[in-house]
Amino acid sequence: MYVLKRRVWQLLIMIVLGIFLLGLLYSVDGLIPFLIGAAILIPLIVGWYILFDHVQPQAKLAWLLAVLFIPFLGALAWVLFGRTPRRHRRIKRTSTEIRMFRQAIEAERIETANNVADRFPLTRTLEKLGATGADGHTSTKLLVNGEEKFDAVIKDIEQATHHIHVQYYLFRTDEISLKIRDALIKRSNENVTVRFLYDGLGSQEISEAFLEPLRESRVHVEAFDPVVHPLLVFNANFRNHQKLIVIDGRIAYTGGLNVGDEYLGKHKKLGFWRDTHLRLEGPLVRELQRLFVENWLYAGHEDDTERWDLFADSKHLPEYFIDDPQPANGATQLLVTSPGKDVTIRDGLITLLMEAKESIWITTPYLIPPPELLALLEVAGRRGIDVRIVVPGKGDEWFSFHATEYYFEQLLKRNIRIYKYNRHFIHAKTVLIDGKIALVGTANFDFRSMYLNHEMTIAQYETSSIQQLHEAFLKDFDESILIDWSMLRKKSSGKRFIEAFCHIFSPLL
């Protein structure tokens, strides 16, 4: 039986609360004036905040209607899922520390060399949209699936000499998690500085019992926007979905894999878990280091001794930001999306989809595209571009899985080929344009990754790992079922209803 996810439990709690309030309304006459007043006042107050919130007009209108017509439940749903979290407690420290840090490392930022820009003009375009400069001396290695990634990570951790920075959205407490934790503890006991950052909601199962051995070994530990309890969370949006490891300022990892046994195919329901990660060496690691430090400074507290100067004063800057050019083909570039600030990854995707001449290949566990990306995919399909999308054969999220399947008929009408991965679950977040330009990172092809989460992705231009990615796509196609009209016609009315119902909640999934 499918285990209800956190958001479903929260929905049930809201329904129970609504029934309770209605019961009070009809059973206690003295509360009627109070409830009527609240039903008028709450929509006015919440509606005022919604009106001036920086969200898309469609979402703003939907929330306003929900709050006006179901005032108590609508307001509670907006507080849980819709609002922009106010971070008054940390904003002063955060803004000051990060501003000083950015000033100190300005000279360390990557600048796109003229020869790189001449060879790959899109690097300049993406830079104008918010990406970092593009580097032509960073080597990349594609890691397909959990075994390759975890083996490489543990090996590099064991060889670290100065520092290890670890940041994950989801870090479990199972066998592989303990193995990596213990490797970090061992290096910290041997005088390597270790910093461990996890998302407070994504890594909700992490307990003090798991963290205490880290702290006892002098590992610095912080939670990004910690929560009191997953069912009582009031900032479910704007989570840090990035996965990042930086070792000695020379090696970095990012991609789709979190840390947990399911990424090694040990999930009872999903079985084999197909994913993609990236290992980098070279100057672009400096930009990934910058990203980690900014997240680390944000997560710190007012009395924290981990200040900007520990990373970027004259003594420490050469230890953390290293110029280490590597023999490499092509170029690499970092794109980062921060909710409420920018949509760099979305804009980068729009640019790449518009520039495609021959093919657009995508793997994503959640195909819930915003309207602008959906329209570009449809136009590309009608233009005769070879558009192929690989999605899971089984889903880890009930709502997202059925919302994804809602789009199949619409995409097939535009000559877009949809593949359902036949080896259970695919979690890779990759895009390959014309076989020459690739994106590998943490961002899914959905609303949440484009607008609501902190995300990151690496753009690559004719690097050696692009051929590896091309081969991985071909293998995924072979191991997938190509969706055709005969399959869609067999859908029952109940299945169509479930898909349409889940599609309504697409912006929240």
N, C-alpha and C positions, 0 to 999 in steps of 0.2 A: 504493500500500500504506500502510495506517495506520501512522504512526510511534508506536512504543511510548512511553508517557509515563513520567515519572520513577518513579511508584509501581510501575508494572509492572516496570521494571528492578530496583527494590529487591526486589520479590518474587522475581524470577529469581535475584538474588544470594543471597537467603536459601535458596532451594531448592538451589542449587549448594553452599552452605555445609553444608546438612543432609546432602547426598549425600557430601560430603567427610568429615564427622564419622562417618557410618555406615561409610564405607570404612575409616577409622582403627579403628573399633570392631572390625571383623572381621579386620583385617590385622595389627594390632599388639597382641599380647596384653598388653603392659605398660601400655597405656593404658586397659584395660577397667576396673580399679578407679577410676581417675581420672574416666572418663566416667560411671560409675555414680554416683559421689559427686556429680559436678556435676549429673547429672540429678535428684538428690534435693535438693541444696542450692539450685540456681537457682530452681526453682519456689517453694520456701519463702521465699526473699528477695524475689523479684519479687511473689509472691502477697501478701506482707505489705504492700508498697507499694500494690498494686492495692486491697486491702481498705479502706485508709483514704484512697484517692483520691476526689476530689469529682466523680464521674461518675454517670450514670444507672445504676440497679441492673442493667438488661438488659446494658449494655455491660460493667459490672464482672463479671457472671457469665460473659459470653462470653470475656473476657480470662482469667479464672481457669481456665476449662476449657481454653483454648488452651495456657496455660502448663503446666498439669498433665499434659495428654495428649501434647503435643509440646514438651517443655521448652526445647530450644535454639531452635528456630524461633519458638515462641510468645513466648519472652522477648525475642528480637531484634525481632520484630514489635511488641511492646508498647513497647520503647524507641524505635522509629522513629515509631510512629503513635499510641500510646495514652496515654503518660504525660503528666503535667503538667510542663513544663520547669521545672527549678530554676534560678533566676537569681541565685545567690549573689553573683556578681561585681559586679552592678550594683544590687542591691536596696537597699543602704544609701544610695548616692548618689541613687537614684531616689526613694525614699520621702521623703528629706529635702528634695530640690529641689522635688518636686511638691507636698509639703505646704506649703512656704513660698510657692510660687507660688499655690496655691489660696487661701491666707489673704489674699494681697495683692490678688487680683482678686475677692474675695467680693462686694464692692459693685457689680461690673460684671456679675454674673450676671443673666439675664433673669428678671423676675418677671411672672407672668401677671396682667394688669390685670383688674379686676372686670368691666368691660364685655366683655372677651374671654371670660372664664370663663362669664359669663351667656349669651352667644351660642353658645359652643361648650363645653358642660359636659365633654366628653370630654378637653379639655385638662388639667383638674384631675386626672382619673383617670390619664392617662398620666404626669403629673408625679409622682403618688404611686408609680408603677411604675418611676420612675427617669429619665424624660425631663426635658429642660430646661423652663423656663417657656415659655409660648407668647407670641409677639410679634405684634402687629397692625399693625406698621409696616415689615415687611420685604417687598420686592417680589421676585417669582420669575418666571423666564422658562424655559420648557421648551426644551431643545435636543435635537432628534431627529436622531440619527446623527452620525458623526464629522466631516463637513464643517462643520456648524453649530457644533459644540463647539470644534474646533481653531481655526477662524477667529476665533471670539469670544475664546478664551483668548489667542491670539497678539496680537490687537489690544489687549486689556487689559494684557498684559505690557509691550507697547511703550509704554503710557501710564503705567506705574507710576512713582511719584516717591519712595517711601520704602522699601518692602520687598515682597518676593515670597516666599511660603511655598508650596512644592510638595511633595506627598506622594502616592506611588503604590505600589500593590501590584506592578504590572507596568509597567516602563518599558523599552522595547526600545532598540536601537541602530540603527534603520533610518532611512528618509528623514524621516518626520514627527518622530521622536524627536530627530534631529540638528537639525531646524529649531527645535524648542522649546528644546533645549539652547543653541543659538546665540543665540536671543532672550534667554535668561536671562543668558548671558555678556555680551551687549551692554549690558543694563541694569546688571549688576554693574560693568562698566567705566565706567559713567556714575554711579557712587556710589549705586546702589540696593542695599540689603542683600538678598541672595538666599540662601535656605536650601532645600536639596534633600534630601529624605528618601525612601528607597526600601526596600521589604521585601527582606531578604537572600535569601530563597528565591524569591519571585515574580519578582524582577528579577535572577535569577542570571546572565543573559547580560551584564549590565553589567560592563565590564572597566576596569582602570586607564587604558587608552588612551582610553576614553570619558570617564572622570571627570577625567583630568588637566587638560584645558582649562578645566573648571569651577573646579578648585582654583587654577589659575594666574591666574584672573580674580577670585580672592577670594570665590568662591561657597562657602558652608559646606555640606559634604556629610556625611551620616550614613546608615548602613544600620541598619534595624530588625531586630535579631536576625540578624546576619550568619552565613553558613554557610561551612564550609571547601570543601565540594563537594556538589552536589545529590544525588549518589548515596550520600554518607556523612552526610547530615543527620540529626541526632538531636533535632530539634524541628520535625518536619513539621507538627505541629498548632500552634494558637495563633499563626497568622500574622496580620500586619496587612493586611487586605483592603480598607482604606479608600482612597478616592481623594479628594483634597482640594487645592484651591488657594485661598489667601487673598492678596489684593492690596491693599496699603495699608490693611488693616483695614476696607475698605469694600465690597469685592467678593469673593465666594466662589463656587467651583464644586464640585459633588459629583455623583455618579451612577454609572452602570455602566461608563463608558468609561475604560480605561487609556490608555497612550500606545504606539501601534504602528501600522504600516501596515495590519494586518488590520482595524482599526477604520474604515478608509477603504475597505473592500471589496477589498483587494489580496491577501487570502488565497487561494492557489491552489485549495484544496479547498473552502472555505466560501463564497467569493465575496462577495456582498452581505452586509453586517454591519449588522443593525438594532439600535440601542441608544438609550438615553435618558439625558440629563444635565440638570442644573439650575444655573442662574446666579442668585445671590442678592445683593441689596443691602439694607442696613438693619441694625437692632440684632442680629438673630440671627447675623450674621457674627461678633459677639463670641464666641458659643458655639463656632463653628467655629474661630476663632482659638485659643480655650482648648484645644480638642481637639488642634490641631496642636502647640501649645507643650508640652503634656503628653507627646505622643509624641516630640517632639524632645528633651526633657529625659531621657526614658527611654533614648533611643538614644545619648546622649552618654557620654563616658568620665570617669573620675575626675579626669584632668588637663585636662578640657575647660574652656575659658574661657566657654562659652555657658551661663551660669547663669541662675537664675530672675529675678534682678534686672535683666537686660538686657531683660526684657519687662514687668516689673511693678513696678519701683520708682517713686518719685514723678516721676522725669524721663521714663521710657520708657513708663509705662502709658498716658498720653494719646496716644502715637504708635501703639500697637498695638491699643488697645481704644477704639473711637470710637463715639460716640452719633450715628448718622446716620439718623434716621427718614425713610422714603420713603412716598410716596403708595401705598397698597396696599389691596386688598380681603382680607377673611378674616383668617387667622392662620397662622403657621408655628411648628414645634416640632422640636427635634432629639432623636432617639433614638440611643443608642450602646450597643453590646454589647461587653463586655470578657470574654474567656474566663476562667472560674474565678472571676469576680466577680459578674456579673449577666447576666440574660437579658432585658434591657429590650425589645429588638426583638421577641423571641418573645412576651413578655407583651403588648406593644402590639398585635401581630397577633391574639392571642387575643381581646383586648378589642374590636377593630374587627370581627372576624368574628362575634362574639356580638351586636354592636350592629346589624349589617346588617339592613335591612328590605326592600330591593328587589333589590340586585345586589351581586355580588362579582366584579370582573374582575382578573385577575392575568396578568402576563407574567413568565416566569422561564426562564433557560436550563437550570436543573437543578431538576426537580420531584421532590424526594426528601424529602417532609415528615415531620417527627417525628410520632409517633402522635397527640399531642394536637391538632396542626393538621390532620392528616388527618381526624380524627373530627369536628372543627368544620366542615370543608368538606362532609363527607358529611351531617351534620345540616342544614346550610344548604340543600344540594340537595334533601333530602327535605322541608324546610319550604316549598319552592316558591321559594326565592331564586334569582335568575338568576345562576348561578355559571359563569363562563367562564375558561378558562386557556389561554394561548397559550404553546407550547413550540417549540423549534427543529425545522425540517424536516431539518436536518443537525446533527450534534453535533461539538463540538471535543474532547470527552472520551469515549472509547469506553465505559468503564464507566458514566459518568453518563448518557450518552444511552440506553443499554439499560435501566438502572435506572429512568429516568424512564418509559419505555414500559411497564414492569411495572405501573404504577399505572392505566393507561388503563381496563382492564376494571372494576376496582374502583370507579373514579370514575363511569364511564358508568352503572353500576347505581344510582347515587345521583342521577341526572338532572343530572350535571355535564357541561358541554360542553367538549371538548378540541379545540383548534385546533393543527395543525402548520403552522408558518410556511412558506409555500411559496417564499419568496425566500431560501432557504438557512438562515441562522443569525440567531436573535434572542437578544440578550444583555441586554436591558433588565430591570431589577429594579423593577417597579412594581405597585402595588395601587390600585384605585379602588373605593371603597365608596359605593353609592347615588348615584354621580355627584357627590358632595359632599366626600368626604374621600379624600385620596390619600397614598400613600407613594412616594417616589422616592429611591433610594439605592444602596448597594453590596451589600445583603444578598440572597442567593438564597433560594429557598423550599426549603431543605435543612438537614440536620443540621449541616453544617460552618458555615454562616452563623449558625445559631441558638445553637450551643454552642462551636465550636472556633476561630472567627476573631474578630479585632477588626473590627467592622462599624459602619456608620452609615447612617441614613436620615432624610429630612426628611418630617415629617407636615404636610400642608397641609389647611386647612379653608376651603372655598369661595374659594380664591384665583383670580386670573385665569388662572393656568396650568392649573388643573384642567380648564377647557374645552378647552384645547389637548391635554391628556392624553386626555380623552374622545374627541376627534376622532382622536388617534393610535391609540387602541384600535379604533375603528370601521374605520380603514384597515387595521390589522393583521388584523382578522377577515376583511375582504374579500380580503386577500392570503394567506389561510391555507386549509388543507384541514380541514374539520370531520370529525373521526373518528366513524365509526359502527360498528355491530355487524358489518356485512358485511366491513369492513376487518379487524377483529379475528379474525373466523372464518378468514380467509385465512392467518393466521400459521402457519408451519411448526412442527413439534415442536422443531426445532433453535433457531428464533428464541425460542420460549417458554423453552427451557432456558437460553439465554444471558441472557434477561431475569431469570429466577429466580436464576441464579448471580450476576449483578451486583447484584441486590437484597440478597443476603446481606451485601455489603460497603457497603451504603448509609451507615452511620454514618461511614465513612472517606472517602467521596467528596466 
